[in-house]
Amino acid sequence: MKTIKRATSWGTLELSTKHLEFEKSKVDRLIDILTVYFVPRKIECKECGSTENMMDAKVTMDEDVILFHGTMVCEACGHKVEYDAVGDPLRMSAERQREDNLGGDSK
């Protein structure tokens, strides 16, 4: 299993997989896809009401499943919330293709 860490506009990402070459263009594309499907945005903090937050995420990928574990941190008060998700790469790919073809949101 190979691991790469990257800083993103929404926080940090630690990506582990044995099925991906870590070429910059492929990793950048994968980060874009993960951002669309897994990274919650502008969630209101239950402690202070701020919507400014950052995510520290660990993603493990194989051909059958994508496991996402993140910790969202409110930038205003430091409140932390754990976030977990599981994704099906084939379904995500099909939804992404439909969005590209139809020019809209598939959700």
C-alpha positions as CSV (number, residue, x, y, z in Angstrom):
1,M,0.0,0.0,0.0
2,K,1.4,3.4,-1.0
3,T,0.5,6.6,0.9
4,I,0.7,10.2,-0.2
5,K,-0.1,13.4,1.8
6,R,-1.4,16.6,0.2
7,A,-2.5,20.0,1.3
8,T,-5.8,21.1,-0.3
9,S,-8.0,24.1,-0.3
10,W,-10.3,22.4,2.2
11,G,-7.6,20.9,4.5
12,T,-5.2,17.9,4.3
13,L,-5.6,14.6,2.6
14,E,-3.7,11.3,3.3
15,L,-4.4,8.9,0.5
16,S,-3.5,5.2,0.7
17,T,-3.9,2.7,-2.2
18,K,-2.1,0.0,-4.0
19,H,-3.9,0.6,-7.3
20,L,-2.8,4.1,-8.3
21,E,0.4,5.5,-9.6
22,F,1.0,8.8,-7.8
23,E,1.4,11.0,-10.8
24,K,0.6,14.6,-10.0
25,S,-2.2,14.9,-12.6
26,K,-3.9,11.6,-11.4
27,V,-3.7,12.6,-7.7
28,D,-5.1,16.1,-8.5
29,R,-8.0,14.6,-10.4
30,L,-8.7,12.1,-7.6
31,I,-8.7,14.9,-5.0
32,D,-11.2,16.8,-7.1
33,I,-13.5,13.7,-7.2
34,L,-13.1,13.0,-3.5
35,T,-13.9,16.6,-2.8
36,V,-17.2,16.3,-4.7
37,Y,-18.3,13.1,-3.1
38,F,-16.9,13.1,0.4
39,V,-15.8,16.4,1.8
40,P,-18.7,18.2,3.5
41,R,-18.7,21.9,3.0
42,K,-20.0,24.9,5.0
43,I,-21.4,22.9,7.8
44,E,-22.5,25.0,10.7
45,C,-20.6,24.4,13.9
46,K,-22.8,23.3,16.7
47,E,-20.7,25.2,19.2
48,C,-20.4,28.7,17.7
49,G,-22.5,28.7,14.5
50,S,-19.5,29.4,12.2
51,T,-19.4,27.8,8.7
52,E,-15.7,28.2,8.3
53,N,-14.1,24.7,8.7
54,M,-11.2,22.6,7.5
55,M,-11.0,18.8,7.1
56,D,-8.1,16.5,7.9
57,A,-8.9,13.4,5.9
58,K,-7.6,9.8,5.5
59,V,-8.7,7.9,2.4
60,T,-8.1,4.3,1.7
61,M,-8.9,3.0,-1.8
62,D,-9.1,-0.3,-3.5
63,E,-11.1,-1.5,-6.6
64,D,-14.2,-2.3,-4.5
65,V,-14.5,0.5,-1.9
66,I,-13.3,3.9,-0.9
67,L,-13.1,4.4,2.9
68,F,-13.1,8.0,4.0
69,H,-12.3,9.1,7.6
70,G,-12.0,12.8,8.4
71,T,-11.9,15.2,11.3
72,M,-13.6,18.5,10.6
73,V,-12.3,21.4,12.7
74,C,-14.1,24.7,13.1
75,E,-11.7,27.6,12.4
76,A,-13.5,29.9,14.7
77,C,-13.7,27.9,17.9
78,G,-11.7,24.7,17.3
79,H,-14.6,22.4,17.8
80,K,-13.9,19.0,16.2
81,V,-16.3,16.6,14.5
82,E,-15.5,13.1,13.2
83,Y,-16.8,12.2,9.7
84,D,-16.8,8.8,8.1
85,A,-18.1,7.7,4.7
86,V,-17.8,4.8,2.3
87,G,-18.1,5.0,-1.4
88,D,-18.5,2.7,-4.4
89,P,-15.9,3.8,-7.1
90,L,-18.0,2.4,-10.0
91,R,-21.2,4.3,-8.9
92,M,-19.2,7.5,-8.3
93,S,-17.7,7.2,-11.8
94,A,-21.1,6.7,-13.3
95,E,-22.6,9.7,-11.5
96,R,-19.6,11.8,-12.5
97,Q,-20.0,10.8,-16.1
98,R,-23.8,11.6,-16.0
99,E,-23.0,15.1,-14.6
100,D,-20.4,15.7,-17.3
101,N,-22.8,14.6,-20.0
102,L,-25.9,16.3,-18.7
103,G,-24.2,19.4,-17.3
104,G,-26.1,19.2,-14.0
105,D,-26.1,17.7,-10.6
106,S,-27.0,14.0,-10.5
107,K,-28.1,14.1,-6.8
